[in-house]
Amino acid sequence: MYLAVFLGRDYGLHTLIFCLLKHGIRIESDELEADIRGETEELELIYRAKGLSEEEAKSTARHLMADKSKALDTLVREELGIDPAELGGSAWQAAFTSLILFSVGAIIPVLPFFFWQGTIAVLLSVAFGTCGLFGVGAAITIFTGRPVLISGGRQLLLGLAAAGITFGIGRLLGTML
């Protein structure tokens, strides 16, 4: 359950989405600096695909590339589908994503209890949850560019801390499996 709580946190989800989008913008900015000609050609192709003639597409791309900030804004919108002014998405998107992540995250540590009982189920639940936490943190690095061990370890430590707190509260209240 702690994985679901951690993954479903609106703050954690918002932070993840924000980091992913900022990373995409940073990559696009680096590409713009490194290969302005290639990025201009990409914009030309995008505008050709939208129905502009070859000359109109070239003219539009050249015009946009004359101003780096306008060029970056356009590339981010056209290539990544991100509106830089609205980073983070809508409340409905966040709510739906939280629901899905919470549901998926909740099942991981519960799975062993469908097949086993007692100590083995508890140990497998901890193992599944630990692997799930680290795996999610590690998978996020594909999009954020952070080191796998740092991101996976951070997710694991925060999730285990949440599990420890949950266990402690349950123990204080006299509730056990």
C-alpha positions in Angstrom: 0.0 0.0 0.0 2.9 2.4 0.7 3.9 2.2 -3.0 0.5 3.3 -4.0 0.5 6.2 -1.5 3.9 7.3 -2.6 3.1 7.0 -6.3 -0.3 8.6 -6.0 0.9 11.7 -4.1 -0.1 14.7 -6.1 3.1 16.5 -5.2 5.2 13.5 -6.3 3.3 13.1 -9.5 3.4 16.9 -10.2 7.1 16.9 -9.5 7.7 13.9 -11.8 5.7 15.4 -14.7 7.4 18.8 -14.2 10.9 17.2 -14.3 10.0 15.1 -17.4 8.8 18.1 -19.3 11.7 20.3 -18.2 14.1 17.6 -19.2 12.5 17.4 -22.7 12.8 21.2 -23.1 16.4 21.1 -21.9 17.2 18.4 -24.5 15.5 20.4 -27.3 17.4 23.6 -26.2 20.7 21.7 -26.3 19.8 20.4 -29.8 19.0 23.9 -30.9 22.4 25.1 -29.7 24.3 22.2 -31.2 22.6 21.9 -34.6 20.5 24.9 -35.6 20.5 23.8 -39.3 19.2 20.3 -38.3 16.5 21.9 -36.1 15.5 24.3 -38.9 15.1 21.3 -41.3 13.0 19.5 -38.6 10.7 22.6 -38.5 10.5 22.7 -42.3 9.4 19.0 -42.3 6.8 19.6 -39.6 5.3 22.5 -41.5 5.4 20.6 -44.8 3.5 17.8 -43.0 0.9 20.4 -41.9 0.3 21.3 -45.6 2.5 24.3 -46.2 4.4 24.4 -49.5 8.1 23.8 -49.5 8.9 27.5 -49.8 6.3 28.5 -47.1 7.7 25.9 -44.8 11.3 27.1 -45.3 10.3 30.7 -44.9 8.4 30.0 -41.7 11.2 27.9 -40.2 13.8 30.6 -41.1 11.6 33.3 -39.6 11.2 31.3 -36.3 14.9 30.4 -36.1 15.8 34.1 -36.2 14.7 34.4 -32.6 16.1 31.6 -30.3 13.5 31.9 -27.7 10.7 31.8 -30.3 12.4 28.9 -32.0 12.7 26.9 -28.8 9.1 27.6 -27.9 8.0 26.4 -31.3 10.2 23.3 -31.4 9.0 22.3 -28.0 5.3 22.7 -29.0 5.7 21.0 -32.4 8.1 18.2 -31.6 7.2 17.4 -28.0 3.6 18.6 -27.8 4.4 20.7 -24.7 3.0 24.1 -24.1 5.8 25.7 -22.0 3.4 28.2 -20.5 1.3 25.3 -19.1 3.9 23.0 -17.6 2.3 20.4 -15.3 -1.0 19.7 -17.2 -4.5 20.0 -16.1 -6.1 19.1 -12.8 -8.2 16.3 -14.6 -5.0 14.8 -16.1 -3.3 14.8 -12.7 -6.4 13.3 -11.0 -6.7 10.5 -13.6 -3.0 9.8 -13.6 -3.0 9.7 -9.8 -5.9 7.2 -9.9 -4.1 4.9 -12.3 -0.8 5.1 -10.5 -2.4 4.6 -7.1 -4.3 1.5 -8.4 -1.2 -0.1 -10.0 1.0 0.8 -7.1 -1.5 -0.6 -4.6 -1.6 -4.1 -6.1 2.2 -4.7 -6.2 2.7 -5.4 -2.4 -0.7 -7.1 -2.1 -0.1 -9.7 -4.9 1.7 -12.2 -2.6 -1.3 -12.4 -0.3 -3.4 -13.8 -3.2 -1.1 -16.8 -3.4 0.6 -17.3 0.0 -0.1 -16.7 3.7 1.8 -15.7 6.8 5.4 -14.9 7.0 6.2 -15.9 3.4 3.5 -13.5 2.1 4.8 -10.7 4.2 8.4 -11.2 3.1 7.4 -11.4 -0.5 5.2 -8.3 -0.1 8.2 -6.4 1.2 10.4 -7.8 -1.6 7.8 -6.9 -4.3 7.3 -3.5 -2.8 11.0 -2.8 -2.6 11.6 -3.9 -6.2 8.6 -1.9 -7.3 9.9 1.2 -5.6 13.4 1.0 -6.9 12.1 0.0 -10.4 9.8 3.0 -10.6 12.7 5.3 -9.5 15.0 3.7 -12.0 12.5 3.9 -14.8 12.0 7.6 -14.3 15.7 8.1 -15.2 14.9 7.3 -18.8 13.0 10.6 -18.9 14.8 12.8 -16.4 18.4 11.9 -17.2 19.3 11.4 -13.5 21.6 8.6 -12.4 19.7 5.3 -11.9 21.0 4.5 -8.5 20.2 8.0 -7.2 16.7 8.1 -8.5 15.9 4.5 -7.7 17.5 4.8 -4.3 15.6 8.0 -3.5 12.3 6.4 -4.5 13.2 3.3 -2.4 14.1 5.3 0.7 11.1 7.5 0.6 8.8 4.5 0.0 10.4 2.5 2.8 10.1 5.5 5.1 6.4 5.8 4.3 6.0 2.0 4.9 7.8 2.3 8.3 5.6 5.2 9.4 2.5 3.2 8.3 3.7 0.1 10.2 4.5 2.2 13.3 1.1 3.8 13.3 -0.5 0.4 12.9 1.5 -1.0 15.7 0.6 1.9 18.0 -3.0 1.4 17.2 -2.8 -2.3 17.8 -3.6 -3.2 14.1 -1.5 -6.0 12.6 -1.8 -8.5 9.7 
